[in-house]
Each structure stands twice: as structure tokens, then as C-alpha cells.
Amino acid sequence: MTSTLIILALATLFALGLGLVARSGHDMGLESWTVGNRGFGAILVFLLMAGEIYTTFTFLGASGFAYGQGAPAYYILAYGSIAYVMGYFLLPAIWQYGRDHHLVSQPDFFAHKYQSPSLGVLVTLVDIIALIPYLVLQLTGLGIIVAVAGHGAIGKDTAIIIGAAVVTIYVIVSGIRGSAWTAVAKDIMILAVVMFLGIYLPFHLYGGIGSMFDAIAKAKPGFLVFPAAGNSVWWFVSTVLLTALGFFMWPHTLASCYAAREAKTFRKNAIVLPLYQLILLFVYFVGFAAVLQIPGLKGAATNLALFKLVVAQFPPWFVGVVGAAGVLTALVPGSMLTMTTATLISRNLYGAINPRASDDQIVFIAKCAVPVVMAIAVYFTITGSSTIVTLLLVGYSFVTQMFPSLLASLFPRLGVTREGAFAGIVVGVALAAWLTFSHASLGTLMPFLPAGIRDVNVGIIALIGNIAVLAGVSLATRGRQAIAAE
């Protein structure tokens, strides 16, 4: 066994050990398993939220997007910062309502606020459709990392199955505490690795960061600016808006919010997290450093840019360290995604069918659902279903459709009704799905528009339709009971 594989194996065992130890001294009732008895302080909540920045999508996708697309990749840097500013105002109110009413999932919030179990079921179904491909993404990244870092000694499929087994075990045993403890190790390791690579490689290969960009600009004119069409400035702005609005609409992110001990935790984190996200610049620097050093990567192969450059420049033991950091970026978000999906199935689907189910029953069914959810994700990861890939692209468009109804629920005087919220989400999701699956765009629907406007993200079109229907149906049904104000 090579030094690379030994380090990867140790990192995996370490994550499993942390996940199991996290359970010590805690009962695993519903609130403990899902939201840590709402007892997480600022640091643990910070790390859980930061875990949404540094996933395999960021580790591989951001560097690969920078390598393949250039300037448009910066949307990943921009939307999180905007989302955290919004979270400063929104999350304390959501947390307070969740604590007062003992909510443990995102659909709980909608069902209780709008006094509509059917709305809770709708949100649950949309969440699950969006979460499964997101989990597939983490497992796919895990397989790529182990296969490339280990020079093929362990196959991608084998790595995926091992990683899935590790996540399954510590999610069942420790719930959200396992994810939080592993996040501590993950963030320390990923920060060290990313900052080192982002500084060392440009200076080692080009003589500096500025020199690197000069070399790219000369070799590939126009690569570092937005194109006139396609991923243009209009695409950038609309995509940043869509993803910022949808950032906290992911159900596992909202579950992290419920875990906080007090409301001021979110305000503290909102101040620091935008600065923390600047570390993403170093991920971009690695992708840009690979442009001239590892030429010729196309399509999905661009996601290999970071690791191909690392393998070419460093000894096996260091490749193992980078790979270990990458493995943790898959395991931590993967555990939150798995636990959240299982909770949705038990709490918001089974619970809707059997409202008298006890908390112990809900937890038992959720734990039974964990290996089922993981098995489904592994299947789609290994088979590489094109349907899942398409769903991944529409995932943010889906979850963002919950934003208008959630925002309206915090302002009862707006008079948004349960019928309006339900209809708005249905129309928004249907539009997002139709536009994505049909490969339609604003340009194909309205070719007479100026070139830039035709590049607007289709998720924004779906969101506009959502808001229009929400307002119209609410106006028509306003005489009925609306949002729970308190």
C-alpha cells in the first residue's frame, strides 16, 4: 500500500472515529439526533455552515470551473457572501420560531407557519428531489479524489462504497453531532491545504499570482473576462441572485440553524463567514495555475484539474494529505445530506401519514432510512444516470422556489395564504423543471430580447412565475386563514 493510500485510509478512519465518539454522553432522541438539542454554540454552528462552502463541489468544481471557464467561476465566491448578509436578518427569526415550536426540519416550518400539513408534504418532496443529486455529487467527488490521488490503486466505485458505509455508520450512531465534530477536523485541514496550494503553486510555477494571470492572458486572450454571450455578466448576476436566495433554502442548512443555542450566534457568524469565504480565492488560484500546466481537459474532466496538478507537482505523501482533505469535504456535507433526507422521510412523510407517531418511532424510522437513502445515492453515483445530472443542475432552481413563501411567512401582514404558498411553489418548481429538461432559455423563449438579457438564469424566470402565482392566489383566497403570526 502506498503512502497516499495509507493517509487516505487514516483520514477515513479518523472521520469515522470522530463521528462515533461524538455520541458519547448524549441520548439520541429526535431533537438530539437531528438538531443537537439546540445546544450548539457559535463555533459549531459556524463550522456546520462553513461546511456548505467547502464541499467536493467547491474543492473540485470551483477549481475545475476556473480552469475551464475563467471569470464566470467567481459566482461561487459572490453568492455566499450575499446569503450571509441575508442570514443576519432572517436566521434569528427562523431559529426563534423553530425553538418555540420544537421544529426539526424545513418542512416543519412551512407546515406550522401556514398551518398546512399538505404544504409540508409538498416542501418535503421538493427537498428530497433536490437532496439526492446533491448527495450523489459528494459521492462522485469522493470517488474522483480517491481514484486520482491513489493513481487508480483503489477504484472509484470501491471508494464510493467505502465512503458511503462510513457516513451511514456515524450518521446512524451520532446524528448531527457526528457531522459537527468531523467538520472541525475538515475545516482545519482544508484551510491549511487550500491556502498552501493557492499560494505555493502560482509562485512556484509562474513566479507570482500576478505573473500567473499575465501568462494566462497572453496565452488565452479573453479567458479572464466575461464572454459577451453564454456565461455573460447577465448570467453571472442572475445566477448569484438565484443561488444567494436559495442558499438557506437547502433543508440541511436550515437544520444546522435549528441546532444553535441562541439567536445571536447567527449574527456573529454572518460577520465572519463572508471573510471566511475569501479562502475560495485560493481554490481558484489552483485552477488557474493548472490552465497552462495541465492543458486539454474538457467537459467533466476539468474537475480533475486540481488533483492532476497536485499529482504532477508533489510527492505521494503530500498527494495523500490533499486527498485526505478532499475526502473530508465529501464526508461532512454527505452526512448532513443523508441525515436530513432520512429525517424528511420519517418526520414529514411517515409523520404526515401517522400523526400520532412518537418521537422514538420517528428516530427509528429515520435511522432505518439512512442506509436506504445512501444505497439509492450510491446506485445513481455508480451508474451515472443522466437524469440525476440534470436534476443536479436544477437543484438550486428547485429549493429557491421556497424562498418567497418563507420570506412572506415572516411578515404575516402581507396576507400570503397557504393556498398561495402551495400554488407558487408548484408553479415555480414546474417551470424550473420544464425549462431545464427542455433546455429552454430566456433567449429561446424570447429571441427578440437583447443578447445579454437572453442569458438570464432560467431559475429566475421560474422564481418570477412563482411570485406572480403566489400573489394572485393569495389575493383570491385572502379571506381564509393565512400565516400563523406567532
JOFENFEN-V468567 format. One record per residue. N is the residue number from 1. D_CENTER is the distance of its C-alpha to the mean C-alpha in Angstrom with 2 decimals. Layout:
N,D_CENTER / N,D_CENTER
This chain:
1,33.52 / 2,32.46 / 3,31.27 / 4,27.83 / 5,27.44 / 6,28.93 / 7,26.36 / 8,23.46 / 9,25.15 / 10,25.73 / 11,22.13 / 12,21.13 / 13,24.05 / 14,23.27 / 15,19.77 / 16,21.51 / 17,24.26 / 18,22.14 / 19,20.35 / 20,23.83 / 21,25.52 / 22,23.04 / 23,24.69 / 24,28.11 / 25,29.94 / 26,27.59 / 27,28.18 / 28,25.39 / 29,25.99 / 30,23.41 / 31,22.48 / 32,22.68 / 33,20.51 / 34,17.72 / 35,17.92 / 36,20.29 / 37,23.21 / 38,21.62 / 39,23.09 / 40,20.46 / 41,21.71 / 42,20.24 / 43,19.48 / 44,17.53 / 45,15.49 / 46,15.00 / 47,13.83 / 48,11.37 / 49,9.87 / 50,10.41 / 51,8.53 / 52,5.26 / 53,7.45 / 54,8.98 / 55,7.33 / 56,9.65 / 57,8.25 / 58,9.49 / 59,12.40 / 60,13.66 / 61,12.25 / 62,13.06 / 63,16.41 / 64,17.05 / 65,16.45 / 66,18.75 / 67,21.18 / 68,21.31 / 69,20.94 / 70,21.93 / 71,21.52 / 72,18.91 / 73,16.29 / 74,16.60 / 75,14.48 / 76,11.44 / 77,13.73 / 78,14.90 / 79,12.32 / 80,10.86 / 81,14.52 / 82,15.44 / 83,12.79 / 84,14.20 / 85,17.64 / 86,16.98 / 87,15.63 / 88,19.00 / 89,20.78 / 90,18.66 / 91,17.22 / 92,20.72 / 93,22.03 / 94,19.27 / 95,19.71 / 96,23.49 / 97,23.58 / 98,21.45 / 99,23.78 / 100,26.88 / 101,26.17 / 102,24.51 / 103,21.29 / 104,18.64 / 105,16.12 / 106,14.87 / 107,17.57 / 108,20.09 / 109,19.76 / 110,20.48 / 111,23.18 / 112,24.90 / 113,24.74 / 114,26.10 / 115,28.19 / 116,27.08 / 117,26.05 / 118,25.70 / 119,23.06 / 120,21.15 / 121,21.51 / 122,20.37 / 123,17.12 / 124,16.68 / 125,17.34 / 126,14.95 / 127,12.11 / 128,13.21 / 129,13.60 / 130,10.02 / 131,8.70 / 132,11.26 / 133,10.44 / 134,6.79 / 135,8.90 / 136,11.47 / 137,9.59 / 138,9.40 / 139,13.01 / 140,14.11 / 141,13.19 / 142,15.00 / 143,17.94 / 144,18.24 / 145,18.28 / 146,20.92 / 147,22.95 / 148,23.28 / 149,23.72 / 150,26.18 / 151,28.08 / 152,27.72 / 153,29.46 / 154,26.75 / 155,25.57 / 156,21.99 / 157,22.38 / 158,23.98 / 159,21.23 / 160,18.63 / 161,20.98 / 162,21.67 / 163,18.09 / 164,17.45 / 165,20.68 / 166,19.84 / 167,16.60 / 168,18.63 / 169,21.46 / 170,19.95 / 171,17.71 / 172,20.95 / 173,23.00 / 174,21.06 / 175,18.14 / 176,15.93 / 177,18.57 / 178,18.01 / 179,14.33 / 180,15.60 / 181,18.51 / 182,16.75 / 183,14.36 / 184,17.67 / 185,18.87 / 186,15.72 / 187,15.59 / 188,19.35 / 189,19.40 / 190,16.67 / 191,18.26 / 192,21.65 / 193,20.87 / 194,18.97 / 195,21.61 / 196,24.42 / 197,23.42 / 198,22.70 / 199,26.15 / 200,28.22 / 201,27.55 / 202,28.40 / 203,31.49 / 204,32.55 / 205,32.24 / 206,33.11 / 207,34.74 / 208,32.09 / 209,29.02 / 210,31.30 / 211,33.33 / 212,30.31 / 213,29.43 / 214,33.17 / 215,33.41 / 216,30.49 / 217,31.94 / 218,35.32 / 219,34.18 / 220,31.75 / 221,32.92 / 222,30.41 / 223,27.37 / 224,26.24 / 225,26.58 / 226,24.96 / 227,26.73 / 228,28.93 / 229,27.24 / 230,24.02 / 231,21.32 / 232,23.66 / 233,23.46 / 234,23.15 / 235,20.14 / 236,18.61 / 237,19.43 / 238,18.35 / 239,14.95 / 240,14.40 / 241,15.70 / 242,13.64 / 243,10.19 / 244,11.72 / 245,13.02 / 246,9.95 / 247,7.78 / 248,9.41 / 249,9.94 / 250,7.05 / 251,9.61 / 252,8.34 / 253,7.98 / 254,11.42 / 255,12.69 / 256,12.28 / 257,14.36 / 258,16.99 / 259,17.57 / 260,19.13 / 261,22.90 / 262,23.74 / 263,22.66 / 264,23.52 / 265,20.76 / 266,18.34 / 267,20.91 / 268,21.39 / 269,17.75 / 270,17.49 / 271,20.41 / 272,19.13 / 273,15.41 / 274,16.24 / 275,18.73 / 276,16.45 / 277,14.16 / 278,17.40 / 279,17.11 / 280,14.94 / 281,18.36 / 282,19.56 / 283,16.98 / 284,18.34 / 285,21.82 / 286,21.48 / 287,20.47 / 288,23.38 / 289,25.67 / 290,25.21 / 291,26.26 / 292,29.96 / 293,29.90 / 294,28.09 / 295,29.07 / 296,28.74 / 297,25.19 / 298,24.23 / 299,21.45 / 300,18.97 / 301,21.23 / 302,20.01 / 303,17.02 / 304,19.91 / 305,21.20 / 306,20.13 / 307,21.48 / 308,24.52 / 309,25.48 / 310,25.08 / 311,27.13 / 312,29.73 / 313,30.14 / 314,29.90 / 315,31.67 / 316,30.18 / 317,29.67 / 318,27.45 / 319,25.48 / 320,24.96 / 321,23.68 / 322,21.11 / 323,20.19 / 324,19.96 / 325,17.47 / 326,15.38 / 327,15.85 / 328,14.57 / 329,11.26 / 330,10.95 / 331,12.71 / 332,11.13 / 333,7.48 / 334,9.52 / 335,11.87 / 336,9.85 / 337,8.56 / 338,12.23 / 339,13.84 / 340,12.23 / 341,13.19 / 342,16.56 / 343,17.10 / 344,16.62 / 345,19.13 / 346,21.59 / 347,21.43 / 348,20.87 / 349,22.44 / 350,25.10 / 351,25.63 / 352,26.32 / 353,28.86 / 354,30.37 / 355,30.17 / 356,32.57 / 357,30.36 / 358,30.41 / 359,27.51 / 360,28.69 / 361,28.55 / 362,25.01 / 363,23.88 / 364,25.99 / 365,24.56 / 366,20.95 / 367,21.92 / 368,23.70 / 369,20.72 / 370,18.51 / 371,20.47 / 372,20.69 / 373,16.97 / 374,16.67 / 375,19.76 / 376,18.48 / 377,15.33 / 378,17.76 / 379,20.14 / 380,17.95 / 381,16.73 / 382,20.39 / 383,21.89 / 384,19.53 / 385,19.83 / 386,19.76 / 387,18.81 / 388,15.42 / 389,14.92 / 390,15.98 / 391,13.76 / 392,10.68 / 393,12.20 / 394,12.79 / 395,9.55 / 396,8.92 / 397,12.70 / 398,12.80 / 399,10.81 / 400,12.41 / 401,15.68 / 402,15.54 / 403,15.79 / 404,19.54 / 405,20.57 / 406,18.74 / 407,20.26 / 408,23.58 / 409,23.62 / 410,23.90 / 411,26.98 / 412,29.22 / 413,31.99 / 414,30.16 / 415,31.33 / 416,28.32 / 417,29.22 / 418,27.47 / 419,28.80 / 420,27.45 / 421,23.90 / 422,24.07 / 423,25.59 / 424,23.26 / 425,20.10 / 426,22.04 / 427,23.26 / 428,20.02 / 429,18.19 / 430,21.42 / 431,21.72 / 432,18.22 / 433,18.93 / 434,22.45 / 435,21.74 / 436,19.18 / 437,21.23 / 438,24.41 / 439,23.09 / 440,24.61 / 441,24.06 / 442,25.78 / 443,28.16 / 444,29.24 / 445,29.63 / 446,31.47 / 447,32.89 / 448,35.27 / 449,32.62 / 450,32.62 / 451,30.73 / 452,27.99 / 453,27.21 / 454,26.88 / 455,23.66 / 456,21.76 / 457,18.38 / 458,19.22 / 459,16.49 / 460,18.70 / 461,21.68 / 462,20.16 / 463,19.33 / 464,22.95 / 465,24.28 / 466,22.34 / 467,23.87 / 468,27.28 / 469,27.41 / 470,26.14 / 471,28.93 / 472,31.56 / 473,31.14 / 474,30.94 / 475,34.13 / 476,35.81 / 477,34.94 / 478,35.19 / 479,38.20 / 480,36.18 / 481,34.26 / 482,31.14 / 483,28.56 / 484,29.28 / 485,30.03 / 486,29.82
